[in-house]
Amino acid sequence: MTTFRCPVCGLHYPDATLAEKCAAWCRTHQSCNLAITRHAVASSESS
């Protein structure tokens, strides 16, 4: 599954639009928005 990463907080999302919304919120408020982050998914990247 392809995921899109928020470049600010690093959370992964199933589509680019959510990742962009997350990044915009993070930059503006220096925090995470629960309405956005609830859509985050596990990264397929190995640790």
Beta strands, then each sheet from edge to edge (+ up, - down):
strand 1: 4-5
strand 2: 12-13
sheet 1: 1+ 2-
end
